Amino acid sequence: MLNRQLKEKGIESLLFAAGAAAVLALFLLCIFLFKDGLLLFENYPISSFLTDTKWYPTSEPEHFGLLPLLLGSLIVTVGAILFSVPLGIATAIYISELADPKISNILKPVTEILAGIPSVVYGFFGLVILVPIVQKTLQIPTGQTALTGSIMLGIMALPTIISISEDAISSVPRSIKEGSLALGSTKWQTIYKVTVPAALSGISAAVMLGVGRAIGETMTVMMVTGNSAVIPGFPSGLFAPVRTMTATIALEMGEVPQGSDHFHALFAIGSVLFITTFIINIIANYIKRRYRFNL
């Protein structure tokens, strides 16, 4: 009995240490980002950083305008969401509710394998295959556009959305579905009026994870979006080159003098990305709690 209690205490202590390490790592990451990012505003006004429409870090005078990078990230991410969310949820419903078990047993592992493909492979595929197709189809000067980035990010987010949504839909108790059918509902009515609402908590988590994957992706967007730091129009900006915040950090961090305003500006961009991801996670947790409570 004593040995069992000691083992349980040991496991509890190990789990507590793992949780504490995760919190500590997050805290240290915040310090690392914000410490250098805030140093920019000793010499450069924060209002200019947030509202300036120019990103010219090597000009005289320097311009560290976040706006074109923020809007570039936004237009690419929104495009990816509009592409991946309906397709991902529809695929999850098909695998879980409609497909033959033999087909679903093939589709589910294949989608999970797609999640493990490195982002540089997706970027190379987009650069070699998708970019020429977009350029030729739309008759535009270059295929490296926000639209191309949105499509590639949507493809990359699909495995996450499909896998987690399918797990959520499959976890809905069979008795709920059978009760709906017993009351005279058709299979389709049961799916969109009973099964999907019951799984909405898990589906919303899948969507938010997909959004997080899209907004934080670096290599793929750096290869297929053209990296032009200009404010994109709408909807014309979809068919023009843009630059995202992540691509800016990846492209410029290796050559920037350490301790310069440019160096601190890149950390400030990283801080904005961190805050954005944090807000997305808060929204996801709120949605999960709300729909879980309603159910």
Backbone as CSV, one residue per row, in Angstrom:
resi,resn,N_x,N_y,N_z,CA_x,CA_y,CA_z,C_x,C_y,C_z
1,MET,0.831,-1.205,0.000,0.000,0.000,0.000,0.871,1.263,0.000
2,LEU,1.933,1.236,0.808,2.849,2.370,0.889,3.565,2.588,-0.437
3,ASN,3.989,1.474,-1.066,4.661,1.588,-2.364,3.738,2.195,-3.418
4,ARG,2.465,1.803,-3.362,1.498,2.338,-4.315,1.317,3.843,-4.113
5,GLN,1.240,4.288,-2.856,1.093,5.716,-2.580,2.322,6.496,-3.036
6,LEU,3.500,5.888,-2.818,4.727,6.550,-3.252,4.780,6.684,-4.771
7,LYS,4.333,5.630,-5.458,4.308,5.684,-6.925,3.353,6.766,-7.423
8,GLU,2.180,6.842,-6.789,1.201,7.860,-7.193,1.733,9.260,-6.934
9,LYS,2.381,9.446,-5.769,2.981,10.750,-5.477,4.072,11.097,-6.483
10,GLY,4.862,10.076,-6.858,5.926,10.300,-7.827,5.383,10.714,-9.189
11,ILE,4.298,10.024,-9.602,3.677,10.368,-10.886,3.091,11.771,-10.836
12,GLU,2.413,12.104,-9.719,1.856,13.448,-9.581,2.946,14.508,-9.620
13,SER,4.061,14.240,-8.946,5.170,15.198,-8.935,5.764,15.360,-10.328
14,LEU,5.866,14.242,-11.061,6.417,14.298,-12.418,5.507,15.108,-13.340
15,LEU,4.203,14.896,-13.226,3.256,15.637,-14.052,3.262,17.121,-13.688
16,PHE,3.357,17.406,-12.391,3.433,18.806,-11.963,4.697,19.463,-12.510
17,ALA,5.818,18.743,-12.466,7.067,19.299,-12.977,6.977,19.570,-14.474
18,ALA,6.314,18.664,-15.208,6.154,18.864,-16.652,5.298,20.100,-16.932
19,GLY,4.190,20.248,-16.185,3.349,21.430,-16.365,4.070,22.705,-15.986
20,ALA,4.812,22.675,-14.883,5.558,23.857,-14.454,6.640,24.224,-15.465
21,ALA,7.278,23.216,-16.064,8.310,23.486,-17.073,7.710,24.170,-18.298
22,ALA,6.501,23.737,-18.695,5.838,24.360,-19.843,5.508,25.824,-19.549
23,VAL,4.996,26.090,-18.341,4.669,27.472,-17.963,5.938,28.320,-17.888
24,LEU,6.998,27.763,-17.324,8.265,28.487,-17.229,8.826,28.794,-18.609
25,ALA,8.747,27.806,-19.522,9.244,28.031,-20.885,8.475,29.149,-21.566
26,LEU,7.149,29.178,-21.370,6.333,30.244,-21.948,6.699,31.601,-21.352
27,PHE,6.920,31.631,-20.051,7.292,32.875,-19.382,8.640,33.389,-19.889
28,LEU,9.614,32.496,-20.035,10.927,32.893,-20.533,10.852,33.361,-21.986
29,LEU,9.990,32.717,-22.770,9.809,33.138,-24.154,9.242,34.555,-24.222
30,CYS,8.282,34.854,-23.344,7.724,36.210,-23.291,8.811,37.228,-22.966
31,ILE,9.628,36.921,-21.980,10.708,37.841,-21.605,11.665,38.037,-22.771
32,PHE,12.030,36.938,-23.433,12.967,36.981,-24.558,12.448,37.865,-25.682
33,LEU,11.163,37.726,-26.013,10.584,38.497,-27.107,10.393,39.967,-26.738
34,PHE,9.700,40.186,-25.632,9.296,41.549,-25.297,10.477,42.408,-24.840
35,LYS,11.499,41.793,-24.250,12.652,42.563,-23.767,13.328,43.287,-24.932
36,ASP,13.586,42.562,-26.019,14.242,43.191,-27.165,13.258,43.973,-28.016
37,GLY,12.019,43.516,-28.092,11.038,44.225,-28.911,10.726,45.610,-28.383
38,LEU,10.616,45.738,-27.056,10.268,47.039,-26.459,11.389,48.059,-26.594
39,LEU,12.629,47.573,-26.777,13.752,48.503,-26.937,13.625,49.351,-28.198
40,LEU,12.875,48.875,-29.188,12.683,49.656,-30.408,12.031,51.002,-30.103
41,PHE,11.119,51.014,-29.145,10.306,52.202,-28.913,11.024,53.255,-28.071
42,GLU,12.295,52.981,-27.714,13.106,54.033,-27.103,13.496,55.082,-28.139
43,ASN,13.663,54.645,-29.403,14.089,55.551,-30.466,13.046,55.717,-31.570
44,TYR,12.044,54.848,-31.581,11.050,54.870,-32.665,9.661,54.848,-32.047
45,PRO,8.797,55.801,-32.392,7.478,55.877,-31.741,6.637,54.637,-32.026
46,ILE,5.944,54.144,-31.006,5.089,52.975,-31.174,3.924,53.276,-32.119
47,SER,3.464,54.531,-32.137,2.378,54.904,-33.048,2.822,54.771,-34.503
48,SER,4.075,55.149,-34.779,4.601,55.010,-36.140,4.760,53.541,-36.506
49,PHE,5.197,52.722,-35.556,5.357,51.292,-35.806,4.018,50.649,-36.179
50,LEU,2.957,51.053,-35.515,1.649,50.433,-35.736,0.909,51.003,-36.942
51,THR,1.208,52.233,-37.352,0.411,52.881,-38.395,1.190,53.225,-39.658
52,ASP,2.514,53.183,-39.607,3.307,53.533,-40.789,3.038,52.520,-41.908
53,THR,2.908,53.016,-43.122,2.592,52.155,-44.267,3.839,51.694,-45.022
54,LYS,5.008,51.998,-44.484,6.252,51.643,-45.180,7.135,50.784,-44.283
55,TRP,7.727,49.752,-44.885,8.733,48.942,-44.200,10.039,49.069,-44.989
56,TYR,10.821,50.096,-44.634,12.117,50.348,-45.264,13.172,50.400,-44.158
57,PRO,13.627,49.265,-43.659,14.516,49.262,-42.488,15.924,49.765,-42.769
58,THR,16.310,49.844,-44.048,17.680,50.278,-44.361,17.724,51.661,-44.991
59,SER,16.585,52.348,-45.072,16.563,53.667,-45.693,16.977,54.738,-44.676
60,GLU,17.108,55.949,-45.151,17.374,57.104,-44.290,16.306,58.154,-44.531
61,PRO,15.413,58.425,-43.600,15.326,57.764,-42.289,14.689,56.384,-42.392
62,GLU,14.858,55.604,-41.341,14.319,54.250,-41.328,12.800,54.277,-41.147
63,HIS,12.137,53.325,-41.790,10.688,53.163,-41.628,10.407,51.720,-41.193
64,PHE,9.836,51.583,-40.006,9.476,50.263,-39.500,7.950,50.175,-39.364
65,GLY,7.273,50.234,-40.491,5.817,50.184,-40.482,5.303,48.756,-40.457
66,LEU,4.573,48.409,-39.414,4.021,47.060,-39.284,2.832,46.827,-40.217
67,LEU,2.140,47.877,-40.609,0.849,47.748,-41.287,0.895,46.882,-42.555
68,PRO,1.841,47.087,-43.488,1.843,46.230,-44.684,2.099,44.763,-44.364
69,LEU,2.920,44.486,-43.354,3.214,43.108,-42.978,2.009,42.469,-42.285
70,LEU,1.353,43.252,-41.433,0.170,42.750,-40.721,-0.964,42.449,-41.692
71,LEU,-1.202,43.367,-42.624,-2.274,43.155,-43.601,-1.932,42.022,-44.560
72,GLY,-0.645,41.873,-44.896,-0.236,40.747,-45.726,-0.504,39.420,-45.039
73,SER,-0.154,39.334,-43.756,-0.439,38.120,-42.985,-1.935,37.869,-42.892
74,LEU,-2.697,38.953,-42.690,-4.144,38.827,-42.528,-4.812,38.312,-43.789
75,ILE,-4.459,38.882,-44.940,-5.130,38.495,-46.179,-4.784,37.054,-46.558
76,VAL,-3.539,36.641,-46.309,-3.155,35.261,-46.600,-3.848,34.288,-45.650
77,THR,-3.911,34.636,-44.368,-4.535,33.757,-43.385,-6.038,33.624,-43.609
78,VAL,-6.709,34.749,-43.873,-8.156,34.703,-44.123,-8.458,33.868,-45.364
79,GLY,-7.662,34.051,-46.415,-7.843,33.231,-47.614,-7.664,31.752,-47.328
80,ALA,-6.663,31.416,-46.504,-6.436,30.017,-46.152,-7.604,29.442,-45.350
81,ILE,-8.163,30.251,-44.442,-9.306,29.792,-43.639,-10.517,29.535,-44.524
82,LEU,-10.805,30.474,-45.437,-11.955,30.320,-46.320,-11.816,29.094,-47.216
83,PHE,-10.583,28.728,-47.524,-10.347,27.556,-48.359,-10.403,26.256,-47.556
84,SER,-9.776,26.251,-46.379,-9.562,24.990,-45.673,-10.699,24.589,-44.740
85,VAL,-11.367,25.558,-44.103,-12.365,25.206,-43.096,-13.571,24.474,-43.698
86,PRO,-14.248,25.014,-44.726,-15.375,24.254,-45.280,-14.965,22.893,-45.834
87,LEU,-13.833,22.870,-46.550,-13.371,21.609,-47.138,-12.963,20.606,-46.060
88,GLY,-12.279,21.097,-45.017,-11.833,20.208,-43.946,-12.988,19.619,-43.154
89,ILE,-13.971,20.453,-42.793,-15.120,19.952,-42.024,-15.952,18.992,-42.869
90,ALA,-16.150,19.324,-44.155,-16.902,18.431,-45.040,-16.207,17.078,-45.176
91,THR,-14.892,17.093,-45.294,-14.144,15.842,-45.394,-14.239,15.036,-44.115
92,ALA,-14.179,15.728,-42.962,-14.298,15.028,-41.680,-15.672,14.373,-41.527
93,ILE,-16.715,15.074,-41.955,-18.064,14.504,-41.891,-18.157,13.274,-42.789
94,TYR,-17.569,13.367,-43.980,-17.618,12.226,-44.902,-16.894,11.017,-44.318
95,ILE,-15.686,11.240,-43.778,-14.908,10.119,-43.234,-15.626,9.486,-42.048
96,SER,-16.210,10.314,-41.190,-16.808,9.810,-39.954,-18.198,9.221,-40.152
97,GLU,-19.014,9.843,-41.018,-20.433,9.500,-41.069,-20.877,8.820,-42.355
98,LEU,-20.206,9.068,-43.453,-20.736,8.626,-44.749,-19.883,7.581,-45.454
99,ALA,-18.582,7.631,-45.264,-17.698,6.755,-46.030,-17.804,5.312,-45.563
100,ASP,-17.563,4.415,-46.508,-17.448,2.995,-46.169,-16.257,2.803,-45.222
101,PRO,-16.373,1.929,-44.226,-15.258,1.752,-43.273,-13.915,1.469,-43.938
102,LYS,-13.919,0.734,-45.041,-12.654,0.452,-45.734,-12.044,1.734,-46.290
103,ILE,-12.909,2.612,-46.817,-12.407,3.885,-47.366,-11.936,4.814,-46.249
104,SER,-12.725,4.905,-45.171,-12.337,5.785,-44.064,-11.050,5.320,-43.397
105,ASN,-10.823,4.007,-43.355,-9.588,3.485,-42.768,-8.363,3.821,-43.611
106,ILE,-8.583,4.189,-44.866,-7.485,4.623,-45.731,-7.328,6.141,-45.675
107,LEU,-8.460,6.855,-45.735,-8.406,8.318,-45.796,-7.841,8.934,-44.523
108,LYS,-8.232,8.417,-43.364,-7.788,9.007,-42.099,-6.266,8.938,-41.936
109,PRO,-5.626,7.771,-42.132,-4.153,7.759,-42.015,-3.457,8.619,-43.061
110,VAL,-4.035,8.688,-44.269,-3.405,9.489,-45.319,-3.407,10.969,-44.942
111,THR,-4.522,11.474,-44.419,-4.574,12.878,-44.004,-3.611,13.158,-42.854
112,GLU,-3.445,12.192,-41.953,-2.510,12.385,-40.840,-1.062,12.372,-41.317
113,ILE,-0.787,11.597,-42.361,0.563,11.593,-42.931,0.865,12.950,-43.568
114,LEU,-0.131,13.562,-44.205,0.064,14.870,-44.831,0.494,15.921,-43.815
115,ALA,0.045,15.784,-42.564,0.407,16.743,-41.519,1.891,16.691,-41.195
116,GLY,2.546,15.570,-41.504,3.960,15.423,-41.172,4.909,15.848,-42.273
117,ILE,4.379,16.264,-43.416,5.250,16.703,-44.510,5.878,18.052,-44.150
118,PRO,7.190,18.214,-44.307,7.837,19.491,-43.959,7.288,20.648,-44.785
119,SER,7.250,21.818,-44.167,6.683,22.982,-44.849,7.493,23.381,-46.075
120,VAL,8.801,23.114,-46.068,9.610,23.479,-47.226,9.217,22.642,-48.441
121,VAL,8.726,21.422,-48.213,8.252,20.591,-49.331,6.977,21.187,-49.917
122,TYR,6.070,21.625,-49.049,4.875,22.309,-49.532,5.261,23.569,-50.309
123,GLY,6.221,24.324,-49.774,6.650,25.541,-50.449,7.258,25.258,-51.809
124,PHE,8.058,24.199,-51.890,8.675,23.837,-53.171,7.613,23.406,-54.177
125,PHE,6.622,22.638,-53.706,5.519,22.233,-54.578,4.760,23.462,-55.078
126,GLY,4.476,24.394,-54.170,3.760,25.604,-54.570,4.547,26.431,-55.568
127,LEU,5.858,26.543,-55.355,6.702,27.359,-56.223,6.821,26.758,-57.623
128,VAL,6.946,25.440,-57.700,7.189,24.780,-58.990,5.892,24.481,-59.734
129,ILE,4.843,24.108,-59.004,3.601,23.657,-59.647,2.517,24.732,-59.611
130,LEU,2.195,25.239,-58.420,1.036,26.113,-58.277,1.283,27.519,-58.812
131,VAL,2.462,28.064,-58.581,2.758,29.430,-59.036,2.580,29.576,-60.552
132,PRO,3.161,28.688,-61.389,2.922,28.819,-62.847,1.455,28.653,-63.232
133,ILE,0.731,27.780,-62.519,-0.692,27.580,-62.833,-1.486,28.863,-62.551
134,VAL,-1.236,29.470,-61.393,-1.937,30.706,-61.042,-1.597,31.815,-62.032
135,GLN,-0.339,31.942,-62.389,0.085,32.991,-63.325,-0.563,32.805,-64.692
136,LYS,-0.566,31.575,-65.186,-1.123,31.311,-66.512,-2.644,31.426,-66.519
137,THR,-3.291,30.930,-65.459,-4.751,30.931,-65.417,-5.316,32.334,-65.295
138,LEU,-4.715,33.149,-64.423,-5.237,34.489,-64.162,-4.614,35.567,-65.054
139,GLN,-3.608,35.170,-65.854,-2.945,36.114,-66.766,-2.402,37.318,-66.005
140,ILE,-1.595,37.052,-64.981,-1.002,38.111,-64.168,0.515,38.043,-64.282
141,PRO,1.224,39.145,-63.953,2.685,39.165,-64.153,3.432,38.080,-63.393
142,THR,2.990,37.736,-62.203,3.665,36.703,-61.407,2.634,35.873,-60.661
143,GLY,2.950,34.605,-60.486,2.064,33.720,-59.731,2.365,33.709,-58.246
144,GLN,3.408,34.434,-57.832,3.739,34.509,-56.405,2.878,35.599,-55.764
145,THR,1.704,35.210,-55.350,0.702,36.152,-54.873,0.125,35.700,-53.535
146,ALA,-0.706,36.570,-52.950,-1.402,36.217,-51.714,-2.332,35.027,-51.936
147,LEU,-2.943,34.946,-53.114,-3.829,33.826,-53.416,-3.073,32.508,-53.382
148,THR,-1.893,32.480,-53.973,-1.087,31.262,-53.963,-0.715,30.873,-52.542
149,GLY,-0.325,31.865,-51.739,-0.014,31.589,-50.342,-1.217,31.067,-49.580
150,SER,-2.397,31.633,-49.848,-3.613,31.185,-49.170,-3.924,29.737,-49.505
151,ILE,-3.800,29.386,-50.782,-4.083,28.007,-51.188,-3.119,27.040,-50.517
152,MET,-1.835,27.377,-50.493,-0.849,26.480,-49.898,-1.051,26.360,-48.391
153,LEU,-1.321,27.482,-47.720,-1.568,27.416,-46.281,-2.851,26.645,-45.988
154,GLY,-3.865,26.808,-46.851,-5.093,26.039,-46.681,-4.841,24.547,-46.793
155,ILE,-4.017,24.154,-47.749,-3.672,22.738,-47.909,-2.921,22.234,-46.676
156,MET,-2.029,23.059,-46.136,-1.259,22.653,-44.963,-2.125,22.552,-43.718
157,ALA,-3.164,23.400,-43.628,-4.046,23.367,-42.458,-5.071,22.242,-42.529
158,LEU,-5.343,21.732,-43.728,-6.377,20.709,-43.900,-6.170,19.466,-43.025
159,PRO,-4.964,18.865,-42.971,-4.819,17.651,-42.157,-5.185,17.858,-40.693
160,THR,-4.791,18.999,-40.128,-5.128,19.282,-38.723,-6.631,19.409,-38.539
161,ILE,-7.264,20.180,-39.410,-8.711,20.390,-39.293,-9.467,19.083,-39.498
162,ILE,-9.080,18.310,-40.501,-9.777,17.050,-40.793,-9.620,16.070,-39.641
163,SER,-8.401,15.876,-39.172,-8.138,14.862,-38.151,-8.865,15.161,-36.843
164,ILE,-8.731,16.391,-36.346,-9.349,16.729,-35.058,-10.875,16.805,-35.179
165,SER,-11.372,17.338,-36.297,-12.825,17.397,-36.493,-13.415,15.992,-36.590
166,GLU,-12.725,15.109,-37.273,-13.214,13.731,-37.398,-13.255,13.039,-36.041
167,ASP,-12.237,13.265,-35.225,-12.234,12.690,-33.872,-13.402,13.226,-33.053
168,ALA,-13.679,14.543,-33.182,-14.783,15.147,-32.432,-16.128,14.589,-32.886
169,ILE,-16.308,14.447,-34.195,-17.572,13.923,-34.719,-17.759,12.462,-34.335
170,SER,-16.683,11.688,-34.396,-16.767,10.270,-34.038,-17.029,10.071,-32.554
171,SER,-16.689,11.071,-31.735,-16.872,10.947,-30.286,-18.304,11.239,-29.838
172,VAL,-19.143,11.749,-30.743,-20.545,11.996,-30.385,-21.210,10.657,-30.073
173,PRO,-21.855,10.505,-28.931,-22.459,9.215,-28.559,-23.417,8.688,-29.621
174,ARG,-23.322,7.407,-29.888,-24.187,6.780,-30.889,-25.656,6.898,-30.503
175,SER,-25.941,6.883,-29.189,-27.332,6.942,-28.737,-28.010,8.238,-29.173
176,ILE,-27.243,9.360,-29.234,-27.813,10.635,-29.672,-28.221,10.554,-31.138
177,LYS,-27.357,9.972,-31.963,-27.666,9.842,-33.386,-28.862,8.913,-33.595
178,GLU,-28.872,7.779,-32.894,-29.969,6.825,-33.045,-31.289,7.419,-32.558
179,GLY,-31.237,8.238,-31.500,-32.441,8.891,-31.016,-33.012,9.843,-32.050
180,SER,-32.108,10.584,-32.756,-32.569,11.488,-33.803,-33.206,10.718,-34.957
181,LEU,-32.589,9.620,-35.357,-33.143,8.801,-36.437,-34.470,8.176,-36.026
182,ALA,-34.576,7.777,-34.748,-35.808,7.151,-34.269,-36.979,8.135,-34.268
183,LEU,-36.664,9.437,-34.152,-37.720,10.452,-34.162,-38.147,10.835,-35.577
184,GLY,-37.548,10.220,-36.576,-37.960,10.446,-37.952,-37.029,11.317,-38.762
185,SER,-35.910,11.753,-38.199,-34.957,12.569,-38.959,-34.238,11.724,-39.997
186,THR,-33.913,12.339,-41.101,-33.104,11.650,-42.098,-31.639,11.644,-41.650
187,LYS,-30.798,10.916,-42.379,-29.375,10.858,-42.030,-28.723,12.227,-42.138
188,TRP,-29.075,12.987,-43.191,-28.499,14.312,-43.362,-28.979,15.275,-42.280
189,GLN,-30.259,15.191,-41.919,-30.775,16.048,-40.843,-30.077,15.729,-39.527
190,THR,-29.837,14.458,-39.271,-29.135,14.058,-38.053,-27.717,14.615,-38.041
191,ILE,-27.061,14.614,-39.203,-25.677,15.089,-39.279,-25.593,16.580,-38.975
192,TYR,-26.408,17.406,-39.682,-26.206,18.851,-39.526,-27.023,19.473,-38.405
193,LYS,-27.994,18.740,-37.854,-28.769,19.299,-36.744,-28.416,18.686,-35.388
194,VAL,-27.792,17.514,-35.396,-27.490,16.830,-34.139,-25.987,16.565,-33.989
195,THR,-25.415,15.841,-34.948,-24.020,15.398,-34.810,-23.039,16.565,-34.818
196,VAL,-23.156,17.433,-35.824,-22.214,18.559,-35.927,-22.348,19.524,-34.748
197,PRO,-23.569,19.939,-34.346,-23.660,20.792,-33.150,-23.092,20.137,-31.899
198,ALA,-23.280,18.821,-31.758,-22.745,18.135,-30.581,-21.225,18.101,-30.586
199,ALA,-20.637,18.119,-31.785,-19.174,18.059,-31.906,-18.563,19.438,-32.117
200,LEU,-19.356,20.504,-31.950,-18.896,21.842,-32.291,-17.706,22.297,-31.456
201,SER,-17.618,21.829,-30.229,-16.481,22.198,-29.382,-15.172,21.707,-29.993
202,GLY,-15.141,20.429,-30.381,-13.935,19.879,-30.991,-13.663,20.463,-32.362
203,ILE,-14.729,20.730,-33.136,-14.544,21.303,-34.458,-13.958,22.712,-34.358
204,SER,-14.442,23.496,-33.394,-13.903,24.852,-33.217,-12.434,24.802,-32.817
205,ALA,-12.070,23.826,-31.988,-10.656,23.672,-31.625,-9.821,23.326,-32.853
206,ALA,-10.352,22.471,-33.723,-9.649,22.112,-34.951,-9.442,23.334,-35.842
207,VAL,-10.477,24.156,-35.966,-10.378,25.352,-36.804,-9.332,26.310,-36.246
208,MET,-9.335,26.505,-34.927,-8.372,27.428,-34.327,-6.937,26.917,-34.464
209,LEU,-6.751,25.611,-34.344,-5.415,25.056,-34.558,-4.982,25.239,-36.009
210,GLY,-5.933,25.091,-36.927,-5.622,25.337,-38.332,-5.254,26.789,-38.581
211,VAL,-5.969,27.714,-37.931,-5.656,29.143,-38.046,-4.260,29.417,-37.486
212,GLY,-3.955,28.804,-36.331,-2.629,28.973,-35.749,-1.531,28.473,-36.665
213,ARG,-1.792,27.336,-37.331,-0.804,26.814,-38.282,-0.612,27.782,-39.444
214,ALA,-1.710,28.362,-39.917,-1.623,29.259,-41.072,-0.901,30.556,-40.729
215,ILE,-1.259,31.180,-39.603,-0.695,32.492,-39.285,0.771,32.394,-38.846
216,GLY,1.182,31.220,-38.372,2.562,31.069,-37.913,3.487,30.436,-38.924
217,GLU,2.993,30.087,-40.094,3.827,29.427,-41.103,4.817,30.416,-41.720
218,THR,6.025,29.939,-41.971,7.084,30.819,-42.464,7.592,30.419,-43.842
219,MET,8.138,29.201,-43.940,8.860,28.820,-45.147,7.983,28.820,-46.386
220,THR,6.783,28.285,-46.280,5.909,28.192,-47.453,5.535,29.567,-47.979
221,VAL,5.087,30.469,-47.094,4.685,31.795,-47.556,5.879,32.588,-48.078
222,MET,7.049,32.327,-47.525,8.240,33.023,-47.990,8.573,32.626,-49.431
223,MET,8.211,31.392,-49.810,8.553,30.886,-51.134,7.513,31.229,-52.199
224,VAL,6.251,31.464,-51.808,5.203,31.563,-52.833,4.440,32.886,-52.835
225,THR,4.719,33.806,-51.908,3.916,35.034,-51.856,4.603,36.252,-52.463
226,GLY,5.834,36.136,-52.896,6.506,37.253,-53.573,7.258,38.204,-52.673
227,ASN,6.913,38.256,-51.376,7.645,39.034,-50.373,7.766,40.516,-50.731
228,SER,6.665,41.116,-51.111,6.623,42.554,-51.406,5.942,43.265,-50.244
229,ALA,6.699,44.106,-49.542,6.189,44.761,-48.336,5.381,46.002,-48.693
230,VAL,4.215,45.768,-49.310,3.302,46.859,-49.647,1.929,46.518,-49.091
231,ILE,1.111,47.549,-48.864,-0.228,47.323,-48.353,-1.095,46.718,-49.448
232,PRO,-1.633,45.527,-49.239,-2.451,44.895,-50.286,-3.834,45.523,-50.352
233,GLY,-4.343,45.698,-51.569,-5.713,46.149,-51.735,-6.672,44.985,-51.572
234,PHE,-7.948,45.285,-51.648,-8.945,44.215,-51.577,-10.042,44.492,-52.599
235,PRO,-10.334,43.528,-53.495,-9.762,42.180,-53.545,-8.512,42.069,-54.412
236,SER,-8.054,43.190,-54.996,-6.911,43.126,-55.908,-5.659,42.595,-55.222
237,GLY,-5.562,42.782,-53.895,-4.392,42.308,-53.177,-4.233,40.805,-53.188
238,LEU,-5.306,40.072,-53.449,-5.214,38.614,-53.543,-4.345,38.182,-54.710
239,PHE,-4.273,39.020,-55.739,-3.565,38.648,-56.967,-2.250,39.418,-57.116
240,ALA,-1.744,39.910,-56.013,-0.487,40.656,-56.010,0.449,40.081,-54.951
241,PRO,1.763,40.302,-55.103,2.707,39.819,-54.082,2.503,40.546,-52.756
242,VAL,2.668,39.840,-51.667,2.589,40.407,-50.326,3.734,39.841,-49.490
243,ARG,3.911,40.417,-48.319,4.901,39.874,-47.374,4.241,39.726,-46.014
244,THR,4.454,38.584,-45.386,3.879,38.330,-44.069,4.893,38.661,-42.973
245,MET,4.410,38.724,-41.751,5.289,39.021,-40.618,6.317,37.911,-40.418
246,THR,5.892,36.669,-40.537,6.821,35.557,-40.327,7.921,35.550,-41.388
247,ALA,7.542,35.802,-42.643,8.537,35.811,-43.720,9.540,36.941,-43.521
248,THR,9.075,38.081,-43.014,9.977,39.211,-42.773,11.050,38.850,-41.744
249,ILE,10.644,38.203,-40.671,11.611,37.799,-39.648,12.614,36.818,-40.233
250,ALA,12.129,35.826,-40.986,13.018,34.805,-41.553,13.979,35.391,-42.575
251,LEU,13.512,36.337,-43.382,14.341,36.897,-44.435,15.412,37.842,-43.906
252,GLU,15.111,38.578,-42.836,15.982,39.685,-42.431,16.793,39.429,-41.167
253,MET,16.389,38.467,-40.347,17.080,38.282,-39.072,18.530,37.862,-39.252
254,GLY,18.846,37.109,-40.298,20.204,36.611,-40.482,21.219,37.673,-40.860
255,GLU,20.754,38.816,-41.372,21.674,39.835,-41.858,21.628,41.133,-41.056
256,VAL,20.743,41.235,-40.100,20.572,42.486,-39.371,21.635,42.621,-38.279
257,PRO,22.211,43.813,-38.094,23.188,44.011,-37.010,22.523,43.853,-35.640
258,GLN,23.120,43.062,-34.796,22.537,42.827,-33.477,22.568,44.103,-32.642
259,GLY,21.426,44.402,-32.008,21.316,45.585,-31.181,20.848,46.825,-31.916
260,SER,20.697,46.753,-33.228,20.235,47.915,-33.996,18.720,48.053,-33.870
261,ASP,18.189,49.194,-34.328,16.743,49.388,-34.325,16.049,48.354,-35.203
262,HIS,16.680,48.022,-36.316,16.128,46.996,-37.210,16.011,45.657,-36.473
263,PHE,17.034,45.314,-35.728,17.040,44.082,-34.929,15.879,44.084,-33.937
264,HIS,15.699,45.181,-33.225,14.623,45.274,-32.246,13.252,45.306,-32.927
265,ALA,13.176,45.857,-34.145,11.906,45.886,-34.874,11.445,44.478,-35.223
266,LEU,12.390,43.608,-35.575,12.026,42.221,-35.876,11.518,41.506,-34.622
267,PHE,12.103,41.818,-33.478,11.592,41.244,-32.226,10.206,41.806,-31.904
268,ALA,9.977,43.066,-32.261,8.648,43.640,-32.045,7.609,42.932,-32.907
269,ILE,7.985,42.583,-34.139,7.078,41.812,-34.997,6.796,40.454,-34.368
270,GLY,7.844,39.816,-33.839,7.649,38.540,-33.154,6.718,38.671,-31.958
271,SER,6.810,39.779,-31.252,5.916,40.024,-30.118,4.465,40.148,-30.569
272,VAL,4.255,40.830,-31.699,2.894,40.956,-32.240,2.352,39.582,-32.634
273,LEU,3.190,38.754,-33.241,2.771,37.400,-33.592,2.403,36.592,-32.356
274,PHE,3.207,36.742,-31.322,2.933,36.027,-30.068,1.591,36.462,-29.487
275,ILE,1.350,37.760,-29.451,0.092,38.279,-28.912,-1.090,37.797,-29.748
276,THR,-0.920,37.800,-31.080,-1.993,37.342,-31.973,-2.331,35.880,-31.718
277,THR,-1.317,35.045,-31.604,-1.550,33.626,-31.336,-2.194,33.422,-29.975
278,PHE,-1.760,34.213,-28.994,-2.341,34.131,-27.654,-3.831,34.470,-27.678
279,ILE,-4.185,35.509,-28.427,-5.596,35.901,-28.540,-6.405,34.804,-29.228
280,ILE,-5.839,34.200,-30.269,-6.534,33.100,-30.960,-6.808,31.950,-30.009
281,ASN,-5.847,31.627,-29.151,-6.040,30.546,-28.188,-7.106,30.889,-27.154
282,ILE,-7.147,32.154,-26.726,-8.190,32.576,-25.783,-9.571,32.428,-26.416
283,ILE,-9.687,32.859,-27.670,-10.972,32.735,-28.367,-11.365,31.266,-28.509
284,ALA,-10.396,30.413,-28.838,-10.685,28.982,-28.982,-11.180,28.384,-27.673
285,ASN,-10.518,28.725,-26.558,-10.947,28.205,-25.261,-12.330,28.715,-24.879
286,TYR,-12.623,29.972,-25.225,-13.945,30.534,-24.936,-15.033,29.782,-25.709
287,ILE,-14.770,29.533,-27.000,-15.747,28.815,-27.823,-15.957,27.394,-27.300
288,LYS,-14.866,26.732,-26.928,-14.980,25.368,-26.410,-15.809,25.334,-25.131
289,ARG,-15.556,26.271,-24.214,-16.307,26.298,-22.958,-17.778,26.621,-23.195
290,ARG,-18.021,27.550,-24.100,-19.402,27.977,-24.348,-20.246,26.833,-24.902
291,TYR,-19.736,26.166,-25.926,-20.545,25.108,-26.536,-20.573,23.846,-25.697
292,ARG,-19.524,23.630,-24.921,-19.553,22.486,-24.025,-20.584,22.704,-22.930
293,PHE,-20.700,23.954,-22.477,-21.700,24.281,-21.447,-23.114,24.116,-22.009
294,ASN,-23.303,24.602,-23.274,-24.637,24.521,-23.862,-25.093,23.083,-24.068
295,LEU,-24.122,22.217,-24.325,-24.501,20.838,-24.535,-24.736,20.112,-23.237
